[in-house]
Amino acid sequence: MTRLPDEATIIRCRHLLETVALLLAETALVHTVVSTAANVDDIYAAQTLLHG
């Protein structure tokens, strides 16, 4: 049986990721931040990043 997080947990996590992305963008250390859904393979995400 798979336990899924509740909506409040998902919203907190998303807010945290957005905050970190903004902080990284302000420091100019990171040019682009890309996120994917949990069911997207890393291989597909990497290929998309490398080939546009």
C-alpha positions as CSV (number, residue, x, y, z in Angstrom):
1,M,0.0,0.0,0.0
2,T,1.4,3.4,-1.0
3,R,0.9,6.3,1.3
4,L,0.5,9.6,-0.5
5,P,1.3,12.9,1.2
6,D,-1.7,15.1,2.1
7,E,-2.3,18.4,0.2
8,A,-0.8,20.6,2.9
9,T,2.5,18.7,2.7
10,I,2.6,19.0,-1.1
11,I,1.9,22.7,-0.9
12,R,4.6,23.2,1.7
13,C,7.1,21.3,-0.4
14,R,6.2,23.2,-3.6
15,H,6.6,26.5,-1.7
16,L,10.0,25.5,-0.4
17,L,11.2,24.5,-3.8
18,E,10.0,27.8,-5.3
19,T,11.7,29.7,-2.6
20,V,15.0,27.9,-3.1
21,A,14.8,28.4,-6.9
22,L,14.3,32.2,-6.4
23,L,17.2,32.4,-4.0
24,L,19.5,30.5,-6.4
25,A,18.4,32.7,-9.3
26,E,19.2,35.9,-7.2
27,T,22.7,34.7,-6.5
28,A,23.4,34.1,-10.2
29,L,25.0,30.8,-9.4
30,V,22.2,28.9,-11.2
31,H,21.0,30.0,-14.7
32,T,17.9,27.8,-14.9
33,V,15.9,25.6,-12.5
34,V,13.7,22.9,-14.0
35,S,11.4,20.5,-12.1
36,T,9.4,17.5,-13.3
37,A,6.6,15.4,-12.0
38,A,7.6,12.5,-9.8
39,N,6.7,10.0,-12.5
40,V,9.2,11.4,-15.1
41,D,12.4,9.4,-15.5
42,D,15.7,11.2,-14.9
43,I,16.9,10.0,-18.2
44,Y,14.1,11.8,-20.0
45,A,14.6,15.0,-18.0
46,A,18.3,15.0,-18.8
47,Q,17.7,14.4,-22.4
48,T,15.3,17.3,-22.6
49,L,17.7,19.6,-20.8
50,L,20.6,18.7,-23.1
51,H,18.7,18.9,-26.4
52,G,16.2,21.7,-25.6
